[in-house]
């Protein structure tokens, strides 16, 4: 079943970072999890839906006390950088 993008956002914490992922979809970081969403379309009700979402497992886990303010995906989609006032964390995205 397709997911209303508003519902994915509503589950988020106070942080919500969104960036495009190559030509395929979006990467969303909600303060706790990193998501890939694809198959975005506008429903007949005028709202945005996605027909595929994947939550990335981040290991080792990100520090809980870090407040991320920016996210960048590199051009080929192999890495995501999360930036805070004190540091930058780079997450490698698997090819498959």
N, C-alpha and C positions, 0 to 999 in steps of 0.2 A: 504494500500500500504506500502511496506517495505521502510525503511529509510536508506539512505546511511549514515554510521557513520561519514564520513567526513563532511556532511552537518550539523550534530548536533554539531560537534566540531567547524565548521566555524562560528557558531553563538555565540560562547563563547567570553568572555572578555579575558584579559591577563592571567587569572588564569584558569588552567585546571587540576583537580585532579581526578584520576581514581583508583578505588579499586574493587576487586572482591566481589560479594555478594553471599555467600554460594556456591551452585553448579548451580545457576540459571542464573546468568548474571553479569553485572557490575553496579556499582554506579558511576556516574559522577557528579562532582561539577564544574560548569563553572564560578564561581565567583558571580553568581546571583541566580542560581537555582540548585536544587539537582534532578538528574534524575536516574531512574532505567531503564536499557536496557536489553532485553533478546532476545533469539532466534537469536544469532549472527551466521552468516554464510558468507562464501566467495562466491561472485558472479562469474559469468563466466568472468567478466572483471578483476578479481583479487582484487576487492575492498571489504571491509567489510560492510555488511548490518545487520540491526536488524529488526525483525518483530514485536517487542513490545517495547514501551517506555512509561514511566510514570513519570510525574513531581510531586514531593512531594511538598505539601504546608507546608511551615515552619512558624509556629505561636508560639510565637512572631517572627517577622522577625529578621534576622541577622543584626548586625550593618553594615552600609554601609562603614564606614571608616576602617574596619578590613581587613587586607590582610592575607588570609588563605594560609598556605604553605604546609600543610599535611592533609590527610584524612585517617581515619582508620574505618573499619567496624568490629564489634565484630564477633566472630566465629558463633554464631547462627543467626546473621543478625537482631537483634532487636534494635541495636543502631549504629549511625554513629557519630564519633567525628571529628570535624573540628578544627585544631590547627593553631594558629597564634603566633607571637612573644610574645604577651601579655596575651593570654588566650586560653582556650579550650571550645568549645561549643559542647554539646552532644545533638543529635537529636534522639528521639525515633521513630522507624519505626513501623507502625501498622502491626499487624500480617496478616491481610487480604490483 
